[in-house]
């Protein structure tokens, strides 16, 4: 695995270049959050009120990722449609600030990147790379491509140093984190949650990136399930479900929308929502068996 302080092995590799762009941008995004905690008068494509930080991070990543020669399309959770960037064969998706509601109480947030081979919207099997940055006590980045997952520490200058290579989920799971209001869970998910709660420790912070990183570190399961009021789920398939499913599956785990791998879910539109379940394979298989 190359160190990001050195040139990439293949300067024409769009996937590696996209990873580099996000890593180089991470310290700037993190450093720019303090003055951008307020809400704007705008809503994103999902009907959520945007923070100034959401818009700023989105604009920054759009400018830098579309400058990659082989990137032909860019899409973000924060904008309605696809940005046509040129004739490149790859499309990139971002959630610029996953968990941006955590900015006000100063809790964990992150950035999610997906690199698809083909036009958007695209199924998860079209992913050729995915990554996320976690803005925690330190800034870390997890990348996945070709079945290999690597965790880096991102330095203040945007360079990376690998701290874990060939990352896989621990065989003995330890933690779980489930989103949504408990009274709004379906009966079948509530039954599953009770089983899991008797076996694992609760770790839930309200930003998917932080909760997924706990699962990747300690083993376990994260879910934002279908709800009685929202059977289609809350998270977005293109920007959150697919990239995170790709990373967890690359690390030897499993993902599901309740019936099948997130990567096999049929995609119908850019901002499509989905239930999300990711974690150790046996925990996901138990969930699907109960459904």
C-alpha positions in Angstrom: 0.0 0.0 0.0 1.5 3.3 -1.0 1.9 6.2 1.5 0.0 9.2 0.4 3.1 11.4 1.1 4.6 9.7 -2.0 3.3 9.9 -5.6 0.7 7.3 -6.4 1.9 4.2 -8.2 -0.2 5.1 -11.2 -0.8 8.8 -11.7 -3.6 7.9 -14.2 -5.5 5.8 -11.7 -8.7 7.7 -11.1 -9.7 5.6 -8.1 -6.5 6.3 -6.3 -6.6 10.0 -7.3 -10.2 10.3 -5.9 -8.9 8.8 -2.6 -6.1 11.4 -2.6 -8.4 14.3 -3.3 -10.6 13.4 -0.4 -7.6 12.8 1.9 -6.1 16.2 0.9 -9.4 17.9 1.4 -10.1 16.4 4.8 -8.0 18.7 7.0 -9.5 21.7 5.2 -13.0 20.5 5.7 -12.4 19.7 9.3 -10.7 23.1 9.9 -13.6 25.0 8.2 -16.4 23.5 10.3 -16.1 25.9 13.3 -17.4 28.9 11.4 -20.1 27.1 9.5 -22.4 25.6 12.2 -25.4 27.6 11.3 -28.3 26.6 9.1 -29.0 28.0 5.6 -32.3 28.8 4.1 -31.9 25.9 1.6 -32.9 22.3 1.7 -31.0 19.4 0.1 -32.6 16.9 -2.4 -33.9 14.8 0.5 -35.8 17.7 2.1 -33.3 18.3 4.9 -32.3 21.9 5.9 -28.7 22.3 5.0 -26.0 23.7 7.3 -23.5 26.1 5.9 -20.9 23.4 6.4 -22.8 21.0 4.2 -22.9 23.4 1.3 -19.3 24.4 1.7 -17.9 20.9 1.8 -20.0 19.8 -1.1 -18.8 22.7 -3.3 -15.2 22.0 -2.4 -15.4 18.3 -3.2 -17.3 18.9 -6.4 -14.6 21.3 -7.7 -11.8 19.0 -6.8 -13.2 15.6 -7.8 -14.6 16.8 -11.2 -11.1 18.0 -12.0 -9.9 14.4 -12.2 -9.7 13.7 -15.9 -11.3 10.2 -15.8 -14.3 11.4 -13.7 -17.3 12.0 -16.0 -20.0 12.5 -13.4 -20.3 13.8 -9.8 -23.3 13.5 -7.5 -23.9 14.5 -3.9 -26.5 14.0 -1.3 -26.6 17.8 -1.1 -27.7 18.5 -4.7 -30.6 17.4 -6.8 -29.0 16.0 -9.9 -25.9 14.7 -11.5 -23.1 17.1 -12.5 -21.7 16.2 -15.9 -18.0 16.7 -15.7 -16.7 15.4 -19.0 -16.1 12.2 -20.9 -14.5 10.2 -18.1 -15.7 6.6 -17.5 -16.1 6.9 -13.7 -18.8 8.6 -11.6 -18.2 9.7 -8.1 -20.7 10.2 -5.3 -20.2 11.9 -2.0 -22.0 12.5 1.3 -19.8 15.6 2.1 -20.7 15.6 5.8 -22.3 12.5 7.1 -23.9 13.2 10.5 -23.7 17.0 10.0 -26.5 17.4 12.7 -23.7 16.4 15.1 -21.9 19.6 14.3 -24.0 21.6 16.8 -23.1 19.3 19.8 -19.6 18.7 18.5 -19.9 15.0 17.9 -18.5 12.7 15.3 -19.0 13.3 11.6 -17.5 12.0 8.3 -17.2 12.2 4.5 -18.2 9.2 2.3 -17.0 8.6 -1.2 -18.1 6.1 -3.9 -16.4 5.6 -7.2 -18.7 3.9 -9.8 -17.7 2.5 -13.2 -20.7 3.7 -15.2 -23.4 6.3 -15.2 -25.5 7.4 -12.2 -27.7 6.2 -10.7 -25.8 2.9 -10.5 -26.1 -0.4 -8.7 -23.6 -1.2 -5.9 -21.9 -3.8 -8.0 -20.7 -1.0 -10.3 -18.5 0.3 -7.4 -14.8 0.0 -8.0 -13.8 1.9 -4.9 -15.2 3.5 -1.8 -13.8 5.4 1.2 -14.8 7.3 4.2 -13.1 9.9 6.4 -13.9 10.0 10.1 -13.5 13.4 11.9 -13.0 12.0 15.4 -10.4 12.9 18.0 -8.0 12.2 15.1 -8.8 12.2 11.4 -8.8 8.7 9.9 -9.6 7.4 6.5 -10.7 3.9 5.4 -10.4 2.9 1.7 -11.6 -0.2 -0.1 -10.9 -1.4 -3.6 -10.3 -4.8 -5.2 -11.3 -6.6 -2.0 -8.6 -4.8 0.2 -9.4 -2.4 3.0 -6.9 -0.1 4.5 -7.1 2.4 7.4 -5.0 5.5 7.5 -4.4 8.4 9.8 -4.8 11.7 7.9 -2.2 14.2 8.9 -2.8 18.0 9.0 -1.2 18.5 5.6 -3.5 15.9 4.0 -1.0 13.2 3.7 -1.8 9.7 4.9 0.0 6.9 6.7 -1.4 3.4 6.8 -2.1 2.2 10.3 -4.0 -1.0 9.4 -3.8 -3.0 6.2 -5.9 -5.9 5.0 -8.5 -4.9 7.5 -11.2 -7.5 8.3 -14.0 -7.5 10.9 -13.0 -9.3 14.1 -14.5 -12.8 14.2 -16.0 -12.2 17.7 -18.4 -9.2 17.4 -18.6 -6.8 20.3 -20.8 -3.8 19.5 -24.1 -2.8 17.9 -25.8 0.5 17.0 -29.3 0.9 15.7 -30.9 4.1 14.4 -34.5 5.3 14.4 -36.9 5.7 17.3 -37.6 2.5 19.1 -41.4 2.9 19.1 -41.2 3.3 15.3 -39.3 0.0 14.8 -41.2 -2.8 13.0 -42.0 -5.8 15.2 -39.6 -8.0 13.3 -36.7 -5.6 13.7 -37.5 -5.1 17.4 -37.3 -8.8 18.0 -33.9 -8.9 16.3 -32.7 -5.9 18.3 -33.7 -7.6 21.6 -31.6 -10.6 20.7 -28.6 -8.5 19.7 -28.8 -6.4 22.9 -28.4 -9.5 25.0 -25.2 -10.3 23.2 -23.4 -7.1 22.4 -22.6 -3.6 23.8 -24.6 -0.6 22.6 -22.5 2.0 20.7 -24.5 4.6 18.9 -23.5 8.1 18.2 -25.9 9.4 15.6 -23.5 9.6 12.7 -23.4 6.5 10.5 -19.7 6.8 9.9 -18.8 6.7 13.6 -21.0 3.8 14.2 -19.8 1.8 11.2 -16.2 2.5 12.2 -17.0 1.0 15.6 -18.2 -2.1 13.8 -15.2 -2.3 11.6 -12.9 -1.9 14.6 -14.6 -4.2 17.1 -17.0 -6.4 15.1 -20.8 -6.3 15.4 -23.7 -4.8 13.5 -25.0 -1.3 12.6 -28.5 -0.8 11.3 -30.7 2.1 10.3 -33.8 -0.1 9.7 -37.0 0.2 7.9 -39.5 2.0 10.2 -43.3 1.8 10.5 -43.4 5.4 9.3 -40.7 5.0 6.7 -40.6 1.4 5.3 -38.2 2.6 2.6 -35.6 3.5 5.2 -33.8 6.8 5.8 -30.3 6.4 4.4 -29.5 6.9 0.7 -28.4 4.0 -1.4 -26.1 5.8 -3.8 -24.3 8.0 -1.3 -24.3 6.0 2.0 -25.7 2.4 1.6 -23.7 1.3 -1.4 -20.3 2.7 -0.4 -20.5 1.5 3.2 -21.8 -1.9 2.1 -18.9 -2.2 -0.3 -16.4 -1.4 2.4 -17.8 -3.8 5.0 -18.1 -6.6 2.4 -14.6 -6.0 1.3 -13.6 -6.4 5.0 -15.2 -9.8 5.1 -18.5 -8.7 6.5 -22.0 -8.5 5.0 -24.5 -5.8 4.1 -28.3 -6.0 3.5 -31.4 -4.0 2.9 -33.3 -6.7 4.8 -33.5 -9.1 1.9 -30.4 -9.0 -0.1 -26.9 -7.4 -0.2 -27.1 -3.6 -0.6 -24.8 -4.0 -3.6 -27.5 -6.1 -5.3 -30.4 -3.8 -4.5 -32.2 -2.5 -7.6 -31.5 1.2 -8.1 -34.3 3.3 -9.5 -33.4 6.9 -8.8 -30.4 9.0 -7.5 -31.7 9.9 -4.1 -33.3 6.5 -3.4 -33.6 5.6 0.3 -32.9 2.1 1.7 -32.8 0.3 5.0 -29.2 -0.4 5.9 -27.7 -3.3 7.9 -24.0 -4.0 7.9 -21.7 -6.0 10.1 -20.4 -9.5 10.8 -21.8 -12.0 8.3 -23.6 -14.3 10.8 -25.4 -11.3 12.4 -26.6 -10.1 9.0 -27.7 -13.6 8.0 -29.7 -13.9 11.3 -31.4 -10.7 10.5 -32.4 -11.8 7.0 -33.6 -15.1 8.3 -35.9 -13.4 10.8 -37.2 -11.1 8.0 
